[in-house]
């Protein structure tokens, strides 16, 4: 007799569930289908919950998620350091805390507003209230707060108030290079100067693509020398104050590479406080302004005649009396009363002589020469701020007469510097740049616009002008400079004013083998007892240029030379020997 195995009775709960699901008579296939159905129902419920949460996030937003996004955006605005040619930092990023709120997490908004405004008295209570009363998950309350402010707010322990670390742009040199560097907005986006150029040349695209989120970016090195910049700005500020000028500006360029070694326009502004840039008196007069450059333009006029082969430095021009053209009379500051050679037209800065030089070439030749030297179209550089030259719409002989001595046509000073660079560096027109550039790189973009012998003659006349002409007060011993002065009367109420002038002085150093050009500008200088009541360039811009040269020449590595032969032997004779 075999033992019969008896199974324990099925619990009533299990029996009930089985009956409800399958019924009393069920097979294995029915059980399988039922299990699949249960699995489908379970997964459907899970996906429904997930979908509901996604809809809630889309409608209401998520404070933590928004916080993370804001943090990423702040990091994405990191910018590369900007350095001068010697590696000195001109612009860099520092980490700084910013205050944000999450309105949906704040328990007592009135208390939060009261505490925050007491800690940050410079914030607007109404604006804070509006932001914290919104239904947003994330709002900025104050960007770029101090470490102490962060500590004070942290101790308040307000729920829904937090901090994010952002990149803040700082400029260690303050206003010294403001017009060159430019500045950024609160989101660290460049809006002026080199800063804006960086964004328009790929940095903004890298930010959007998420490839510039850290500080591992290569620094940008400029051509500017901070030491030269400091010296130039210091002397311009002194001159502006001494001569009670409305403004002053200066520029140092490498004539063989087109590099801008220094650029100053005062009044300037502090890029750490960019609101100052909104003042219209603080514009960069060297690139965004256009001016009638006065007698410095005679360099271009005389070079035109020399380059044509129809004249040389000894060609005579009639300066016995004022030049009458219709109802207009062109006269010199001091009537020469005789015919003078070209070199004396230059050293005496004769308006009559320059006008006759231009007339001898003709209107079309004059226009063509200025166009060849880049004076008739807008100059484009790395700086986004540039001005279109003001050129006569109908250019006749009278326009050629006045433009010959720097009136009746206005250009950006940097544009004029580019043209004179070409006249003294052997005849090569090189686009100016604010970035470092080698001589080899410069030759790749250079364009031969005048003959080398034209360049030699112009260098000779500029040196002669420093020896015994209008640039004598800038002749710093040992550096063999050459130069040309310019005094242009400003248009006031539709007429040229003799009391409101723009003075300029351009110098090359050394004159026998130019390496650098210096431009000095003084806007509306006033007469002084030491200037004997004169306001012309030779009494203010020229001595200012001499003081600048004394300070910057050693910084530029120029070795002083003494006991040099006269310019006709050192410059002209050397030129003849090289041919």
PyMOL commands that set and color helices and strands:
alter all, ss='L'
color gray80, all
select helices_A, chain A and resi 12-22+28-60+63-76+103-105+109-119+125-132+147-156+174-181+193-209+226-242+271-278+280-282+294-308+342-347+351-361+363-372+397-404+413-424+439-445+452-468+472-474+529-531+537-555+567-578
alter helices_A, ss='H'
color red, helices_A
select strands_A, chain A and resi 82-83+89-101+139-142+161-170+183-184+190-192+220-221+247-254+260-266+316-319+323-325+328-330+338-341+428-429+447-448+482-492+495-509+516-523
alter strands_A, ss='S'
color yellow, strands_A
deselect
rebuild
show_as cartoon
